[in-house]
Amino acid sequence: MVMRFFVFLVLINGLLAFPSFADEKETKKKELPEIVLGSPDAPHEIIMCFSPTCHHCAEYEKDYLPKVIKQFVDTGKVRFIIRLLTFYDLDFAIGKLSWSEGQDKFMKLTKLFLGNQKEWLSPTFKDESEKKELLEKKLSDVAEKLGVDKEELRQKMSIDVKDRTSFLKLFCLEKGFTPEKILECLAEDKEMENALLTVRLKCLDEKGEMLSYAPAFYMDGKLIDGWADVDSISKMLKPGYTPIPTKTSKSEGLSPQPWGQTKLEEKGVHTGDSPHQTPLDAAAGG
């Protein structure tokens, strides 16, 4: 069964602040290492491109990836590469947090954020009054757990209902991040932000355009239609198998998100509303 998920970009009340393209003269170029699971000498390669704010990506990591690792990666048949795509402001935030402890801790932190989207992501798309109520409760709970004054914590972490990273900050505090570490990761860092953008530039469709959805998978260098599950990988390993190329194009939309539904759902297309535009989309006039 082919599973493809898209969301169209909607601009509402302007744009939030996003990392901007840095001047090459001002910013030292940085390249993030590939995250490779399994032997680099495995005869086949799969690349998964995911977005931290994509609930289908979380589903794949939880329900499909463990089976793929057990059957193909641990047996030396496949090397599995994971690339983090940045479509929205929270993708950049999670990207910087996930890389904050280096390459060795990237997968552990990625699993932490993907597996707990309902804690730091879902509340950000409630209506204003409900979101404010949820945020106040979460702030009180975290302050009590940490044994600190609620208002001091609010001020130190800049917790505000209009700040989309507020739930994320509180979630990280609950999981053991120090306030200083969180604020350091979420501060402007053009070098890191450009490195994250560079990863997205590596992930192209068959027309040479940047991928506009997630999750997306390459099998032995070819972008495929559907997910890299046990069945599709088993077919790939058969002699003479040629992956079916995807038919997506840039005009079809952006990464899927776990909020909102439109009439397109009736056609089997999963979409979501977002008031945000990425630096890449802005640069392209999207």
C-alpha positions as CSV (number, residue, x, y, z in Angstrom):
1,M,0.0,0.0,0.0
2,V,1.5,3.3,-1.1
3,M,1.6,5.9,1.7
4,R,2.3,9.5,0.8
5,F,1.5,12.6,2.9
6,F,1.6,16.2,2.1
7,V,0.7,19.6,3.6
8,F,0.2,22.8,1.7
9,L,1.7,26.1,2.9
10,V,-0.7,28.6,4.3
11,L,0.4,32.1,5.4
12,I,-1.5,33.5,8.4
13,N,-0.9,36.9,10.0
14,G,2.6,37.1,8.5
15,L,5.7,35.1,9.4
16,L,7.4,34.0,12.6
17,A,11.1,34.7,12.9
18,F,13.1,32.0,11.0
19,P,16.8,31.4,10.6
20,S,17.9,33.4,7.7
21,F,20.5,32.6,5.0
22,A,23.8,33.7,6.3
23,D,26.3,35.7,4.3
24,E,29.1,33.3,3.3
25,K,31.6,36.0,4.3
26,E,30.1,36.2,7.8
27,T,29.5,32.6,8.6
28,K,31.9,29.7,8.6
29,K,30.5,26.8,6.7
30,K,29.7,23.7,8.8
31,E,28.7,20.3,7.6
32,L,26.9,17.8,9.8
33,P,28.0,14.2,9.6
34,E,25.8,11.5,8.2
35,I,23.9,9.4,10.8
36,V,24.5,5.9,9.6
37,L,23.0,2.8,11.2
38,G,24.7,-0.5,10.4
39,S,27.9,-1.4,8.5
40,P,29.2,1.2,6.0
41,D,30.2,-1.7,3.9
42,A,26.6,-3.1,3.6
43,P,25.7,-3.8,-0.1
44,H,22.6,-1.7,-0.1
45,E,21.8,1.8,1.2
46,I,18.5,3.4,2.4
47,I,18.2,7.0,3.3
48,M,15.3,8.3,5.3
49,C,14.5,12.0,5.3
50,F,12.3,13.0,8.2
51,S,10.9,16.1,9.8
52,P,10.7,16.3,13.6
53,T,7.2,17.9,13.3
54,C,5.9,15.1,11.1
55,H,3.6,12.6,12.9
56,H,4.0,10.1,10.1
57,C,7.8,10.3,10.6
58,A,7.2,9.5,14.3
59,E,5.0,6.6,13.3
60,Y,7.7,5.2,11.0
61,E,10.4,5.5,13.7
62,K,8.2,3.8,16.3
63,D,6.5,1.0,14.3
64,Y,8.6,0.4,11.2
65,L,12.2,1.3,11.8
66,P,12.8,-1.3,14.6
67,K,11.7,-4.1,12.2
68,V,13.9,-2.8,9.4
69,I,16.9,-2.6,11.7
70,K,16.4,-6.1,13.0
71,Q,15.9,-7.7,9.6
72,F,18.2,-5.8,7.4
73,V,20.6,-3.5,9.3
74,D,21.7,-5.9,12.0
75,T,22.2,-8.6,9.5
76,G,24.6,-6.5,7.4
77,K,22.3,-6.3,4.3
78,V,21.5,-2.6,4.5
79,R,23.1,0.6,5.9
80,F,20.4,3.0,7.0
81,I,21.1,6.7,6.8
82,I,18.9,9.3,8.6
83,R,18.6,12.9,7.6
84,L,16.7,15.6,9.4
85,L,14.8,18.0,7.2
86,T,13.9,21.5,8.4
87,F,10.6,22.9,7.1
88,Y,9.4,25.0,10.0
89,D,10.7,26.9,13.0
90,L,10.2,24.0,15.4
91,D,12.2,21.7,13.0
92,F,15.2,24.0,13.4
93,A,14.7,24.1,17.2
94,I,14.6,20.3,17.4
95,G,17.5,20.0,14.9
96,K,19.7,22.1,17.1
97,L,18.7,20.3,20.3
98,S,19.2,16.9,18.7
99,W,22.7,17.7,17.6
100,S,23.5,19.4,20.9
101,E,25.3,16.4,22.3
102,G,27.0,15.4,19.1
103,Q,26.6,12.6,16.6
104,D,26.6,9.8,19.2
105,K,23.5,11.1,21.0
106,F,21.6,12.3,17.9
107,M,19.5,9.1,17.5
108,K,18.7,9.0,21.2
109,L,17.5,12.6,21.2
110,T,15.6,12.2,17.9
111,K,13.7,9.2,19.4
112,L,12.9,11.3,22.5
113,F,11.4,14.1,20.5
114,L,9.6,12.0,17.9
115,G,8.2,9.7,20.5
116,N,6.7,12.6,22.6
117,Q,5.3,15.0,20.0
118,K,2.0,15.2,22.0
119,E,4.0,16.8,24.8
120,W,5.8,19.6,23.0
121,L,4.2,19.9,19.6
122,S,0.5,19.1,19.7
123,P,-0.4,21.8,22.3
124,T,1.1,24.5,20.1
125,F,-1.9,24.1,17.7
126,K,-4.7,24.5,20.2
127,D,-6.8,27.6,20.2
128,E,-5.4,30.5,22.1
129,S,-7.4,30.1,25.3
130,E,-6.8,26.4,25.6
131,K,-3.1,26.7,24.7
132,K,-2.7,29.4,27.5
133,E,-4.4,27.1,30.0
134,L,-2.2,24.1,29.0
135,L,0.9,26.2,29.1
136,E,0.2,27.6,32.6
137,K,-0.5,24.1,33.9
138,K,2.7,22.7,32.4
139,L,4.7,25.6,33.7
140,S,3.4,25.0,37.2
141,D,4.1,21.3,37.0
142,V,7.6,21.7,35.8
143,A,8.4,24.4,38.4
144,E,7.1,22.2,41.1
145,K,9.2,19.2,39.9
146,L,12.3,21.3,39.7
147,G,11.6,23.0,43.0
148,V,11.8,26.5,41.6
149,D,9.6,29.5,41.6
150,K,7.1,29.5,38.7
151,E,7.4,33.2,37.8
152,E,11.2,33.0,38.0
153,L,11.2,30.0,35.7
154,R,8.8,31.8,33.3
155,Q,11.1,34.8,33.1
156,K,14.3,32.9,32.8
157,M,13.0,30.6,30.0
158,S,10.9,33.3,28.3
159,I,7.8,31.2,28.6
160,D,5.0,32.8,26.7
161,V,1.9,31.6,24.9
162,K,3.0,33.4,21.7
163,D,6.3,31.6,21.7
164,R,6.0,28.3,19.9
165,T,9.0,26.9,21.6
166,S,7.6,27.3,25.1
167,F,6.2,23.8,25.4
168,L,9.4,22.5,23.9
169,K,11.5,24.3,26.5
170,L,9.3,22.9,29.4
171,F,9.5,19.4,27.9
172,C,13.3,19.6,27.7
173,L,13.5,20.7,31.3
174,E,11.4,17.7,32.3
175,K,13.8,15.4,30.5
176,G,16.9,16.7,32.1
177,F,18.2,19.5,29.9
178,T,19.5,22.4,31.9
179,P,18.0,25.8,31.3
180,E,21.3,27.1,30.1
181,K,21.6,24.2,27.6
182,I,18.1,24.8,26.2
183,L,18.6,28.6,25.8
184,E,22.0,28.0,24.2
185,C,20.6,25.6,21.7
186,L,17.6,27.8,20.8
187,A,19.6,30.9,20.4
188,E,20.5,32.2,16.9
189,D,23.3,30.2,15.5
190,K,23.8,30.9,11.8
191,E,26.5,28.3,11.4
192,M,24.3,25.5,12.7
193,E,21.2,26.7,11.0
194,N,22.9,26.8,7.6
195,A,24.3,23.3,8.3
196,L,20.7,22.1,8.9
197,L,19.6,23.8,5.7
198,T,22.5,22.1,3.8
199,V,21.1,18.7,4.8
200,R,17.8,19.6,3.1
201,L,19.7,20.7,0.0
202,K,21.0,17.1,-0.2
203,C,17.5,15.7,-0.4
204,L,16.2,16.2,-4.0
205,D,13.4,14.7,-6.0
206,E,13.8,13.3,-9.5
207,K,13.6,16.8,-11.0
208,G,16.5,18.0,-8.9
209,E,14.2,20.1,-6.6
210,M,14.3,20.0,-2.9
211,L,11.9,17.5,-1.2
212,S,8.7,19.1,-0.2
213,Y,7.3,16.3,2.1
214,A,8.4,13.8,4.7
215,P,9.0,11.0,5.3
216,A,10.8,10.3,2.1
217,F,13.1,7.4,1.3
218,Y,15.9,6.7,-1.2
219,M,16.8,3.1,-2.0
220,D,20.3,2.6,-3.5
221,G,20.2,6.3,-4.6
222,K,16.7,6.4,-6.0
223,L,13.8,8.3,-4.4
224,I,10.9,5.8,-4.1
225,D,7.2,6.1,-3.9
226,G,6.0,4.9,-0.4
227,W,7.8,3.9,2.7
228,A,10.9,1.7,3.2
229,D,9.2,-1.1,5.2
230,V,10.1,-4.7,5.4
231,D,8.2,-5.7,2.3
232,S,9.6,-2.9,0.0
233,I,13.1,-3.6,1.2
234,S,12.7,-7.3,0.6
235,K,11.8,-6.5,-3.0
236,M,14.7,-4.2,-3.3
237,L,17.1,-7.0,-2.4
238,K,15.9,-9.2,-5.2
239,P,18.2,-9.3,-8.2
240,G,17.2,-7.0,-11.0
241,Y,14.7,-4.9,-8.9
242,T,14.3,-1.3,-9.9
243,P,12.6,1.0,-7.4
244,I,9.5,2.9,-8.7
245,P,10.5,6.6,-8.8
246,T,8.3,9.0,-7.0
247,K,6.1,11.4,-9.0
248,T,6.1,14.3,-6.5
249,S,7.0,17.8,-7.4
250,K,7.8,21.0,-5.6
251,S,4.3,22.4,-6.2
252,E,2.6,19.7,-4.2
253,G,3.3,21.1,-0.8
254,L,5.4,20.8,2.3
255,S,6.1,18.4,5.1
256,P,3.1,16.7,6.8
257,Q,2.2,18.0,10.3
258,P,0.1,16.6,13.1
259,W,-2.5,19.3,13.1
260,G,-5.5,20.3,11.1
261,Q,-7.4,18.6,8.3
262,T,-8.8,19.9,5.1
263,K,-11.2,18.6,2.4
264,L,-8.1,17.1,0.7
265,E,-8.3,14.4,3.4
266,E,-11.2,13.1,1.5
267,K,-8.9,12.4,-1.4
268,G,-6.4,10.6,0.8
269,V,-4.0,13.5,1.0
270,H,-3.0,14.4,4.6
271,T,-2.5,18.1,5.0
272,G,-2.2,20.7,7.8
273,D,-2.4,24.4,8.2
274,S,0.7,26.3,9.1
275,P,1.3,30.0,9.3
276,H,5.0,29.5,8.7
277,Q,7.4,29.7,5.7
278,T,10.9,28.4,5.7
279,P,14.0,30.4,4.7
280,L,14.3,28.2,1.6
281,D,10.7,28.8,0.6
282,A,11.1,32.5,1.1
283,A,14.3,32.5,-1.0
284,A,12.5,30.7,-3.7
285,G,9.6,33.1,-3.6
286,G,7.3,30.3,-2.3
